[in-house]
């Protein structure tokens, strides 16, 4: 498996921390949201990028404030921007070229 870009990894770690603070297992979050547990796992490991709706649902079920949910959305948008510059088969990507900012 290729290494995650830092922004995607940070988003995944933040999701996991929110969930762990709110409940003991990903299975519990899956039960509450109606998702399958592997989806929760993929989001917490960064194997799958969440959608905006996923983040709003995550926030609702983990007790995140609206401000915290907005931070999650900002993290998602940053991860998406960097994803556009990284190829799955290429080297680990540290970020977009400086001219892209």
PAZAPA-4460 file (N, C-alpha, C; in steps of 0.05 Angstrom, whole numbers, plus 32768, in hexadecimal, padded with zeros to 4 digits):
% residues 101
    n_x    n_y    n_z   ca_x   ca_y   ca_z    c_x    c_y    c_z   seq   type   mol
   8011   7FE8   8000   8000   8000   8000   8012   8019   8000     1      X     A
   800B   802C   7FF0   801A   8045   7FEF   8014   8056   8008     2      X     A
   8028   8066   800F   8024   8077   8027   800F   808C   8021     3      X     A
   8000   8093   8036   7FEC   80A8   8033   7FF9   80C3   8032     4      X     A
   7FED   80D6   8024   7FF7   80F1   8025   7FF1   80FC   8041     5      X     A
   8001   810E   804B   7FFE   8117   8067   7FE3   8123   806D     6      X     A
   7FD6   8131   805B   7FBC   813D   8060   7FA6   8128   8063     7      X     A
   7FA8   8114   8052   7F94   80FE   8054   7F98   80EE   806D     8      X     A
   7FB1   80E9   8075   7FB7   80DB   808E   7FAE   80EB   80A6     9      X     A
   7FB1   8105   80A5   7FA8   8116   80BB   7F8A   8115   80BE    10      X     A
   7F7C   8117   80A8   7F5E   8115   80A9   7F56   80FA   80B5    11      X     A
   7F62   80E4   80AC   7F5B   80CA   80B6   7F60   80C8   80D4    12      X     A
   7F77   80D2   80DD   7F7D   80D1   80F9   7F6A   80E1   810A    13      X     A
   7F62   80F8   80FF   7F4E   8109   810D   7F33   80FC   810F    14      X     A
   7F2B   80EE   80FA   7F12   80DF   80FB   7F13   80C9   8110    15      X     A
   7F29   80BB   8111   7F2C   80A5   8124   7F2B   80B0   8141    16      X     A
   7F39   80C6   8145   7F3A   80D2   8160   7F1E   80DB   8169    17      X     A
   7F0F   80E8   8157   7EF4   80F0   815D   7EE3   80D8   8165    18      X     A
   7EE5   80C3   8155   7ED5   80AB   815B   7EDD   809E   8175    19      X     A
   7EF7   809C   817A   7F01   808F   8192   7EF8   809F   81AB    20      X     A
   7EF6   80B9   81A9   7EED   80C9   81BF   7ED0   80C5   81C4    21      X     A
   7EC0   80C0   81AF   7EA3   80BD   81B2   7E9A   80A1   81B8    22      X     A
   7EA8   808D   81AE   7E9F   8071   81B1   7EB7   805E   81AE    23      X     A
   7EB4   8046   81B9   7ECB   8034   81BA   7ED2   8026   81A0    24      X     A
   7EC0   8025   818D   7EC7   8015   8175   7EBB   8021   815C    25      X     A
   7EC9   801A   8146   7EBE   8021   812C   7EA5   8013   8126    26      X     A
   7EA1   7FFB   8131   7E89   7FEC   812D   7E71   7FFC   8138    27      X     A
   7E75   8009   814F   7E60   8018   815B   7E58   8030   814A    28      X     A
   7E6C   803E   813F   7E66   8054   812D   7E58   804A   8114    29      X     A
   7E60   8034   810A   7E52   8028   80F2   7E35   8022   80F9    30      X     A
   7E30   8016   8110   7E15   8010   8118   7E04   8029   811A    31      X     A
   7E0F   803E   8126   7E00   8057   8129   7DFA   8066   810F    32      X     A
   7E0D   8064   80FC   7E0A   8072   80E3   7DFC   8062   80CD    33      X     A
   7DFA   8047   80D1   7DEF   8036   80BD   7E04   802E   80A8    34      X     A
   7E1D   8034   80AD   7E33   802D   809A   7E3C   8011   80A2    35      X     A
   7E4C   8005   8090   7E59   7FEC   8096   7E73   7FF3   80A4    36      X     A
   7E7C   7FE1   80B6   7E94   7FE7   80C6   7EAD   7FEB   80B4    37      X     A
   7EB1   7FDC   809E   7EC8   7FE1   808D   7ECA   7FFD   8083    38      X     A
   7EB3   800A   807E   7EB4   8026   8076   7EC1   8038   808B    39      X     A
   7EB8   8033   80A4   7EC4   8043   80BA   7EE2   803E   80BB    40      X     A
   7EEA   8025   80B8   7F07   801F   80B9   7F16   802C   80A2    41      X     A
   7F0B   802B   808A   7F18   8038   8073   7F1B   8056   8077    42      X     A
   7F07   8063   8083   7F08   8080   8088   7F1D   8086   809D    43      X     A
   7F1E   8075   80B2   7F31   807A   80C8   7F4E   8074   80C0    44      X     A
   7F52   8063   80AC   7F6D   805D   80A3   7F76   806E   808B    45      X     A
   7F63   807C   807F   7F69   808C   8068   7F68   807D   804E    46      X     A
   7F60   8064   804F   7F5D   8054   8037   7F48   805F   8025    47      X     A
   7F35   806D   8030   7F1F   807A   8021   7F1B   8096   802A    48      X     A
   7F19   80A9   8017   7F13   80C4   801E   7EF5   80C6   8024    49      X     A
   7EED   80D4   8039   7ED1   80D7   803E   7EC5   80EC   802C    50      X     A
   7EAA   80EB   802A   7E9C   8100   801C   7E95   8116   8030    51      X     A
   7E8B   812C   8026   7E82   8141   8039   7E6C   8136   804B    52      X     A
   7E59   8127   8040   7E44   811C   8050   7E4E   8109   8065    53      X     A
   7E62   80F8   805D   7E6F   80E6   8071   7E79   80F6   8089    54      X     A
   7E86   810C   8083   7E92   811C   8099   7E7C   8128   80AB    55      X     A
   7E67   8131   809F   7E51   813D   80AF   7E44   8127   80C0    56      X     A
   7E40   8110   80B5   7E35   80F9   80C4   7E48   80F1   80DB    57      X     A
   7E62   80F0   80D4   7E76   80E8   80E8   7E75   80FC   80FF    58      X     A
   7E74   8116   80F8   7E73   812B   810D   7E5A   8128   811E    59      X     A
   7E43   8124   8112   7E2A   8121   8121   7E2C   810A   8135    60      X     A
   7E37   80F4   812D   7E37   80DB   813D   7E4E   80DA   8151    61      X     A
   7E62   80EC   814E   7E78   80EC   8161   7E77   8104   8173    62      X     A
   7E63   8115   8170   7E60   812C   8181   7E71   8144   817A    63      X     A
   7E7B   8144   8161   7E8C   815A   8158   7E7B   8173   8156    64      X     A
   7E86   818A   815D   7E78   81A3   815A   7E77   81AB   813C    65      X     A
   7E67   81BE   8135   7E66   81C7   8119   7E81   81D2   8111    66      X     A
   7E8F   81DF   8123   7EAA   81EA   811C   7EBD   81D3   8116    67      X     A
   7EBC   81BD   8127   7ECD   81A6   8122   7EC6   8199   8108    68      X     A
   7EAD   8197   8101   7EA5   818C   80E7   7EAF   819C   80D0    69      X     A
   7EAF   81B7   80D3   7EBA   81C8   80BE   7ED8   81C3   80BB    70      X     A
   7EE6   81BF   80D1   7F02   81B9   80CF   7F06   819E   80C0    71      X     A
   7EF6   818B   80C5   7EF7   8171   80B7   7EF3   8176   8099    72      X     A
   7EE0   8186   8092   7EDA   818C   8076   7EF2   819A   8069    73      X     A
   7EFE   81AD   8077   7F16   81BB   806D   7F2D   81A7   8068    74      X     A
   7F30   8194   807B   7F44   817F   8078   7F3F   816E   8060    75      X     A
   7F26   8168   805B   7F1E   8158   8043   7F26   8167   802A    76      X     A
   7F1F   8180   8028   7F25   8190   8010   7F43   8191   800C    77      X     A
   7F53   8194   8021   7F70   8194   801E   7F7A   8179   8015    78      X     A
   7F6F   8163   801F   7F77   8149   8017   7F70   8144   7FFA    79      X     A
   7F59   814E   7FF1   7F52   814B   7FD5   7F64   815A   7FC3    80      X     A
   7F6C   8173   7FCB   7F7E   8182   7FBA   7F99   8174   7FB7    81      X     A
   7FA3   816A   7FCC   7FBD   815C   7FCA   7FBA   8142   7FBB    82      X     A
   7FA4   8134   7FBD   7F9F   811B   7FAF   7FA1   8120   7F90    83      X     A
   7F99   8137   7F87   7F9A   813D   7F6B   7FB7   813E   7F60    84      X     A
   7FCB   8142   7F72   7FE7   8143   7F6A   7FF6   812A   7F6F    85      X     A
   7FEA   8116   7F7C   7FF7   80FD   7F82   7FEC   80E6   7F72    86      X     A
   7FFE   80D6   7F67   7FF5   80BE   7F59   7FF9   80A7   7F6B    87      X     A
   7FE6   8094   7F6B   7FE8   807C   7F7C   8002   806D   7F77    88      X     A
   800D   806D   7F5F   8025   805D   7F59   803E   806E   7F5C    89      X     A
   803B   8087   7F61   8053   8098   7F64   805F   8099   7F80    90      X     A
   8073   80AA   7F84   807F   80AC   7F9E   806C   80B9   7FB2    91      X     A
   8073   80B6   7FCB   8063   80C3   7FE0   8061   80E1   7FDA    92      X     A
   804A   80EB   7FDB   8045   8107   7FD4   8044   8119   7FED    93      X     A
   8054   812D   7FEE   8054   813F   8005   8041   8156   8002    94      X     A
   8039   815B   7FEA   8026   8171   7FE5   8027   817B   7FC9    95      X     A
   8015   818E   7FC3   8015   8199   7FA8   802D   81AB   7FA3    96      X     A
   8034   81AF   7F8A   804A   81C1   7F84   8044   81DD   7F90    97      X     A
   8059   81EB   7F96   8056   8206   7FA3   8046   8219   7F92    98      X     A
   8047   8216   7F77   8038   8229   7F66   801A   8223   7F67    99      X     A
   8011   820D   7F72   7FF5   8206   7F73   7FE6   8213   7F8A   100      X     A
   7FF4   8220   7F9C   7FE7   822C   7FB4   7FDA   8246   7FAD   101      X     A
***
